[in-house]
Amino acid sequence: MRLLSAEYLTLVLLAIENASACDRPYSVWMADSVIARGQAIVPGDSAPSASTYLQVGFFQSAIIRLIDYYHTPASVCARKDWQEYLQTSTNSITPYLLNASKDATYPLDRLSTGKGLLHQYEEFHTSTASDSLHALRDSIDLQPKNSLGGYWYFKYPNWSYLDGMYSLVPFLLSYNTHFDPQNSTVSDDIIRQLDLLWTHCYHNQSGLLVHGYDSSKKASWANPVTGASPIIWDRSLGWYLMTLVDSLELSSPFPRRLSEYLQRRLTQLAKSVISAADPNTGCWWQVMDQPGKQGNYIESSGSAMFTTALFRAARLGYLPGHLASEAKKTAEQCYSHLVDVFVVKNENGTLGYNGTVSVCSLDSSATYDYYVSQPLLYDSVHGTAAFVQASLEQEILDRTRYS
């Protein structure tokens, strides 16, 4: 057998080292895959659907978190230009956000695009980005409210959803910090919106929150006393838990009563979410309080959202010590399950993601059978964006642990 020269062996070892250095983290790999598929960008030949705003805004938030942590794609061998993507994605949605009256006809989800717009404004100081941000802010004042002062989630009269808080609250905090720092009422309005949902949707047996409520109590599904819907849906509660964590990150310029409220609710809800985790997988069921019931299943988008929120809350010191340890343990267990079961390595080198429910709306029967019969999607932006953020949190934990 011919012996290899020392020079050749050195080259081989360098190649192995470089290949190892360029193994993309899952967060980066999944983000690259979403961009390669052209997702979270509004096609030039069609107006966005109601659900597009949240898809665009949620994935943009994931990319911005990658940039904040890894700084440049090159630092982790990404194959896409994240800044170029953000500019393309933002430019594709901006034309539909410049009219406050029109904006108010979209779901509260529209406000999730604010983070990408603010990023573009800070990078390039464009008037279009600032005009869109101001129009979005003005649209909140035009948003219909129920008799209690709670914002309608969408066009359904008097219906408020947990889902809308993820877009509304961080946007208000970011906007006011940058453009209206003297506003003294925003903290109270945020607490009011979050608390109306908490008090009407709280489920005594589990300590979790149901999907939403109808203040008029006229919906077929409305509880006659509270107006609450009957089902605890994992993704809607995932939005709400992430809202509490993200808002705490943004709350320092605001009166202390806001951060105290957010932290109290976060601690209480995190305990209940951890208790609801499936002991075998660490993840969460589509209908959270009915594990193992016929038709129910572990759902991948809500599970990734809970994983993200628990990791981040523990990392940022928002949970007391014992609860932070439980949160990290549960999140790590679920993350491993997400990677093993739902992540798909495609032949073209991209990643796919399985097991994300398409959508669940209260404009339905809102029964158990409805929630467990909605179709599951492959490569849903809701699922992939949530997985990017969960992966990033796991990577931050690993780097801290082994550094």
C-alpha positions as CSV (number, residue, x, y, z in Angstrom):
1,M,0.0,0.0,0.0
2,R,1.4,3.4,-1.0
3,L,2.1,5.7,2.0
4,L,0.7,9.2,1.8
5,S,3.1,12.1,2.0
6,A,3.1,14.3,5.0
7,E,2.1,17.2,2.8
8,Y,-0.9,15.4,1.5
9,L,-1.9,14.3,5.0
10,T,-1.7,17.9,6.1
11,L,-4.0,19.0,3.2
12,V,-6.5,16.2,4.1
13,L,-6.6,17.3,7.7
14,L,-7.0,20.9,6.8
15,A,-9.9,19.9,4.5
16,I,-11.6,18.0,7.3
17,E,-11.1,20.9,9.7
18,N,-12.6,23.3,7.2
19,A,-15.5,21.0,6.5
20,S,-16.2,20.7,10.2
21,A,-16.0,24.5,10.6
22,C,-18.5,24.9,7.8
23,D,-21.1,22.5,9.2
24,R,-24.0,24.9,9.4
25,P,-26.0,25.0,12.6
26,Y,-29.6,23.9,12.3
27,S,-30.8,27.4,12.7
28,V,-28.8,28.7,9.8
29,W,-29.5,25.6,7.6
30,M,-33.2,25.9,8.1
31,A,-33.2,29.7,7.5
32,D,-31.2,29.1,4.3
33,S,-33.7,26.5,3.2
34,V,-36.7,28.8,3.7
35,I,-34.9,31.5,1.7
36,A,-34.0,29.1,-1.1
37,R,-37.6,28.1,-1.4
38,G,-38.6,31.8,-1.9
39,Q,-40.9,31.7,1.2
40,A,-41.9,34.7,3.3
41,I,-41.8,37.0,0.3
42,V,-44.9,38.4,-1.3
43,P,-45.0,37.5,-5.1
44,G,-45.0,40.5,-7.3
45,D,-48.1,39.5,-9.2
46,S,-50.5,39.0,-6.2
47,A,-51.6,40.8,-3.1
48,P,-50.8,39.1,0.3
49,S,-53.5,37.0,1.9
50,A,-54.5,37.7,5.5
51,S,-52.1,35.0,6.8
52,T,-49.1,36.2,4.7
53,Y,-48.3,39.2,7.1
54,L,-47.5,36.9,10.0
55,Q,-45.5,34.5,7.8
56,V,-43.4,37.3,6.5
57,G,-43.0,39.0,9.9
58,F,-42.3,35.9,11.9
59,F,-39.6,34.7,9.6
60,Q,-38.0,38.1,9.4
61,S,-37.8,38.1,13.2
62,A,-36.0,34.8,13.0
63,I,-33.5,36.1,10.5
64,I,-32.9,39.3,12.6
65,R,-32.1,37.1,15.6
66,L,-29.6,35.2,13.5
67,I,-27.9,38.4,12.4
68,D,-27.9,39.7,16.0
69,Y,-26.2,36.6,17.2
70,Y,-24.0,35.4,14.3
71,H,-23.5,38.8,12.8
72,T,-22.9,37.7,9.3
73,P,-23.9,34.6,7.3
74,A,-20.2,33.9,6.5
75,S,-19.4,33.4,10.2
76,V,-21.5,30.2,10.2
77,C,-21.1,29.2,6.5
78,A,-24.6,30.2,5.5
79,R,-25.3,30.0,1.8
80,K,-27.7,33.0,1.6
81,D,-27.4,36.7,2.1
82,W,-29.6,37.5,5.1
83,Q,-29.5,41.2,4.7
84,E,-30.4,40.9,1.0
85,Y,-33.3,38.6,1.9
86,L,-34.6,41.0,4.5
87,Q,-34.5,43.9,2.0
88,T,-36.3,41.8,-0.6
89,S,-38.9,40.5,1.9
90,T,-39.6,43.9,3.4
91,N,-39.8,45.6,-0.1
92,S,-42.4,43.0,-1.1
93,I,-44.7,43.7,1.8
94,T,-44.2,47.4,2.2
95,P,-46.6,48.6,-0.6
96,Y,-49.5,47.0,1.3
97,L,-48.7,48.7,4.6
98,L,-48.7,52.4,3.7
99,N,-52.4,53.2,4.4
100,A,-53.5,53.0,8.0
101,S,-57.2,52.6,7.2
102,K,-56.4,49.7,4.9
103,D,-54.0,48.2,7.5
104,A,-56.8,48.2,10.1
105,T,-58.8,45.7,7.9
106,Y,-56.0,43.1,8.2
107,P,-55.5,40.8,11.3
108,L,-53.4,42.1,14.1
109,D,-50.8,39.8,12.6
110,R,-49.9,42.6,10.2
111,L,-47.9,44.3,13.0
112,S,-45.4,41.4,13.0
113,T,-43.8,43.0,9.9
114,G,-42.8,46.0,12.1
115,K,-39.6,44.3,13.3
116,G,-38.3,43.9,9.7
117,L,-39.4,47.4,8.8
118,L,-37.6,48.8,11.8
119,H,-34.5,46.9,10.9
120,Q,-34.6,48.3,7.4
121,Y,-35.2,51.8,8.7
122,E,-32.2,51.6,11.0
123,E,-30.0,50.1,8.2
124,F,-31.0,52.4,5.4
125,H,-33.1,55.3,6.9
126,T,-35.6,55.0,4.1
127,S,-38.8,57.1,4.2
128,T,-40.8,54.2,2.9
129,A,-39.9,52.1,5.9
130,S,-40.7,54.9,8.3
131,D,-44.0,55.7,6.5
132,S,-45.0,52.1,6.8
133,L,-44.1,52.0,10.5
134,H,-46.1,55.1,11.2
135,A,-49.1,53.8,9.2
136,L,-49.0,50.5,11.2
137,R,-49.0,52.5,14.4
138,D,-51.9,54.7,13.3
139,S,-53.8,51.6,12.3
140,I,-53.9,50.4,15.9
141,D,-55.9,53.5,16.8
142,L,-58.4,52.5,14.1
143,Q,-58.5,48.8,15.2
144,P,-62.1,47.9,16.4
145,K,-62.4,47.2,20.1
146,N,-65.0,45.2,22.0
147,S,-67.0,46.7,24.8
148,L,-64.2,45.9,27.3
149,G,-61.6,47.7,25.3
150,G,-60.0,44.6,23.9
151,Y,-58.8,44.7,20.3
152,W,-60.6,42.5,17.8
153,Y,-58.1,40.1,16.3
154,F,-59.6,40.4,12.8
155,K,-62.9,41.1,11.2
156,Y,-65.0,38.9,13.5
157,P,-67.0,41.2,15.8
158,N,-65.8,41.2,19.4
159,W,-63.5,38.2,19.1
160,S,-60.1,38.5,20.6
161,Y,-57.4,35.9,20.1
162,L,-54.2,35.0,21.9
163,D,-52.5,35.0,18.5
164,G,-52.6,38.7,17.9
165,M,-50.5,39.6,21.0
166,Y,-47.3,38.3,19.5
167,S,-47.5,41.0,16.8
168,L,-49.2,43.8,18.7
169,V,-47.2,44.1,22.0
170,P,-43.6,43.9,20.7
171,F,-44.5,46.3,17.9
172,L,-45.9,48.9,20.3
173,L,-42.9,48.6,22.6
174,S,-40.4,49.0,19.7
175,Y,-42.3,51.7,18.0
176,N,-42.6,53.8,21.1
177,T,-39.0,53.4,22.0
178,H,-37.9,54.7,18.7
179,F,-40.6,57.2,17.7
180,D,-42.7,58.2,20.7
181,P,-40.7,57.7,23.9
182,Q,-42.8,60.3,25.9
183,N,-46.0,58.3,25.5
184,S,-47.1,57.5,29.0
185,T,-50.1,55.4,28.2
186,V,-48.7,52.5,26.1
187,S,-47.7,50.4,29.1
188,D,-51.2,50.5,30.6
189,D,-52.8,49.6,27.2
190,I,-50.4,46.6,26.8
191,I,-51.2,45.4,30.3
192,R,-54.9,45.8,29.6
193,Q,-54.8,43.9,26.3
194,L,-52.8,41.0,27.8
195,D,-54.9,40.9,30.9
196,L,-58.3,40.8,29.1
197,L,-57.2,37.7,27.3
198,W,-55.8,36.2,30.5
199,T,-58.9,36.7,32.6
200,H,-61.3,35.6,29.9
201,C,-59.3,32.7,28.5
202,Y,-57.8,31.2,31.7
203,H,-58.4,27.5,32.1
204,N,-58.7,26.7,35.8
205,Q,-57.9,23.0,35.6
206,S,-54.6,23.3,33.6
207,G,-53.5,26.9,34.3
208,L,-53.3,27.4,30.5
209,L,-55.2,29.7,28.2
210,V,-57.8,28.8,25.6
211,H,-57.6,30.2,22.1
212,G,-59.7,33.4,22.5
213,Y,-63.0,34.9,23.7
214,D,-66.1,36.6,22.4
215,S,-67.0,39.5,24.6
216,S,-70.6,39.5,23.3
217,K,-70.9,35.8,24.1
218,K,-72.9,35.3,20.9
219,A,-70.5,32.9,19.2
220,S,-71.7,29.2,19.1
221,W,-68.6,28.2,21.1
222,A,-68.6,31.0,23.6
223,N,-68.7,30.2,27.3
224,P,-71.9,31.9,28.6
225,V,-70.1,33.5,31.6
226,T,-66.6,34.4,30.2
227,G,-67.1,34.2,26.4
228,A,-64.1,31.9,26.2
229,S,-63.6,29.4,23.4
230,P,-63.4,25.8,24.6
231,I,-60.0,24.5,23.3
232,I,-56.4,25.1,24.4
233,W,-54.6,25.2,21.1
234,D,-50.8,24.9,21.3
235,R,-49.9,27.4,18.7
236,S,-52.1,30.2,19.9
237,L,-50.7,29.7,23.4
238,G,-47.2,29.5,21.9
239,W,-47.7,33.0,20.4
240,Y,-48.8,34.3,23.8
241,L,-45.9,32.8,25.8
242,M,-43.4,34.2,23.2
243,T,-45.1,37.6,23.6
244,L,-44.4,37.6,27.3
245,V,-40.7,36.8,26.8
246,D,-40.1,39.1,23.8
247,S,-41.9,42.0,25.5
248,L,-39.8,41.6,28.7
249,E,-36.7,42.0,26.5
250,L,-38.1,45.3,25.2
251,S,-39.6,46.6,28.5
252,S,-36.6,48.3,30.1
253,P,-37.4,51.9,28.9
254,F,-41.0,51.6,30.2
255,P,-42.4,52.0,33.7
256,R,-41.5,49.1,36.0
257,R,-45.1,48.0,36.4
258,L,-45.0,46.7,32.9
259,S,-42.0,44.4,33.4
260,E,-43.4,43.3,36.8
261,Y,-46.7,42.3,35.1
262,L,-45.0,40.5,32.3
263,Q,-42.6,38.6,34.6
264,R,-45.4,37.5,36.9
265,R,-47.5,36.2,34.1
266,L,-44.5,34.5,32.4
267,T,-43.6,32.7,35.6
268,Q,-47.1,31.5,36.2
269,L,-47.7,30.4,32.6
270,A,-44.3,28.8,32.1
271,K,-45.0,26.5,35.1
272,S,-48.3,25.4,33.5
273,V,-46.7,24.9,30.0
274,I,-43.9,22.8,31.5
275,S,-46.5,20.7,33.3
276,A,-48.4,20.1,30.1
277,A,-45.4,18.8,28.2
278,D,-45.6,15.2,27.0
279,P,-43.3,13.2,29.3
280,N,-42.1,11.0,26.5
281,T,-41.1,13.7,24.0
282,G,-41.0,16.9,26.1
283,C,-43.2,18.5,23.4
284,W,-46.8,19.6,23.3
285,W,-50.0,18.2,21.9
286,Q,-52.2,20.0,19.4
287,V,-55.0,20.2,22.0
288,M,-52.8,20.7,25.0
289,D,-54.9,19.4,27.9
290,Q,-56.1,16.2,26.2
291,P,-52.9,14.2,25.6
292,G,-53.4,10.8,24.0
293,K,-57.0,11.4,23.1
294,Q,-58.0,9.8,19.7
295,G,-56.9,12.1,16.9
296,N,-54.7,14.3,19.0
297,Y,-51.0,14.5,18.1
298,I,-47.7,16.3,19.0
299,E,-47.7,19.5,16.9
300,S,-44.4,20.9,15.6
301,S,-44.9,24.6,15.4
302,G,-46.4,25.2,18.8
303,S,-43.8,22.9,20.3
304,A,-41.0,24.9,18.7
305,M,-42.5,28.1,20.0
306,F,-42.7,26.8,23.6
307,T,-39.1,25.5,23.2
308,T,-37.9,28.9,22.1
309,A,-39.8,30.8,24.8
310,L,-38.6,28.5,27.6
311,F,-35.0,28.5,26.5
312,R,-34.9,32.3,26.1
313,A,-36.8,33.0,29.4
314,A,-34.3,30.8,31.3
315,R,-31.3,32.3,29.5
316,L,-32.3,35.9,30.1
317,G,-33.0,35.3,33.8
318,Y,-36.7,35.8,33.7
319,L,-37.5,32.6,35.6
320,P,-36.5,31.7,39.2
321,G,-33.7,29.2,39.5
322,H,-35.6,26.0,39.9
323,L,-38.1,26.9,37.2
324,A,-35.3,28.0,34.9
325,S,-33.7,24.5,35.3
326,E,-37.0,22.8,34.5
327,A,-37.6,25.1,31.5
328,K,-34.1,24.3,30.0
329,K,-34.6,20.5,30.7
330,T,-38.0,20.4,29.0
331,A,-36.9,22.6,26.1
332,E,-33.8,20.5,25.4
333,Q,-35.9,17.3,25.5
334,C,-38.5,18.7,23.1
335,Y,-35.8,20.2,20.8
336,S,-34.2,16.8,20.4
337,H,-37.6,15.3,19.5
338,L,-38.2,18.1,16.9
339,V,-34.9,17.3,15.2
340,D,-35.3,13.5,15.3
341,V,-39.0,13.4,14.2
342,F,-39.9,16.6,12.3
343,V,-36.8,17.8,10.5
344,V,-36.3,16.3,7.1
345,K,-33.0,16.4,5.1
346,N,-34.0,16.9,1.5
347,E,-32.0,15.5,-1.4
348,N,-31.2,19.0,-2.7
349,G,-29.4,19.8,0.5
350,T,-32.2,21.9,2.1
351,L,-34.1,21.1,5.3
352,G,-37.8,20.5,5.5
353,Y,-40.1,20.5,8.5
354,N,-43.1,18.3,9.1
355,G,-46.1,18.2,11.4
356,T,-47.3,21.8,11.5
357,V,-51.0,22.4,11.5
358,S,-52.1,24.7,8.7
359,V,-54.4,27.0,10.6
360,C,-57.1,26.9,13.3
361,S,-59.6,29.7,13.4
362,L,-62.4,30.5,15.8
363,D,-64.4,31.2,12.7
364,S,-65.4,27.5,12.9
365,S,-67.2,25.1,15.2
366,A,-64.1,25.4,17.5
367,T,-64.7,21.8,18.7
368,Y,-62.1,19.2,19.6
369,D,-62.8,17.4,16.3
370,Y,-62.2,20.6,14.4
371,Y,-58.8,21.3,15.9
372,V,-57.5,17.7,15.4
373,S,-58.8,17.4,11.8
374,Q,-57.1,20.5,10.2
375,P,-54.5,19.5,7.6
376,L,-50.8,19.3,8.5
377,L,-48.3,21.1,6.3
378,Y,-44.8,20.4,5.1
379,D,-42.4,23.4,5.2
380,S,-44.9,25.7,6.8
381,V,-43.3,29.1,7.5
382,H,-44.9,29.1,11.0
383,G,-43.1,25.8,11.7
384,T,-39.8,26.6,10.1
385,A,-39.5,30.1,11.6
386,A,-40.3,28.7,15.0
387,F,-37.7,25.9,14.5
388,V,-35.0,28.5,13.5
389,Q,-35.5,30.4,16.7
390,A,-35.6,27.2,18.9
391,S,-32.4,26.0,17.2
392,L,-30.7,29.3,17.8
393,E,-31.6,29.1,21.5
394,Q,-30.2,25.6,21.7
395,E,-27.0,26.7,20.0
396,I,-26.6,29.6,22.4
397,L,-27.0,27.3,25.3
398,D,-24.5,24.8,23.9
399,R,-21.9,27.6,23.2
400,T,-22.3,28.9,26.8
401,R,-22.1,25.4,28.2
402,Y,-19.0,24.3,26.4
403,S,-17.1,27.6,26.1
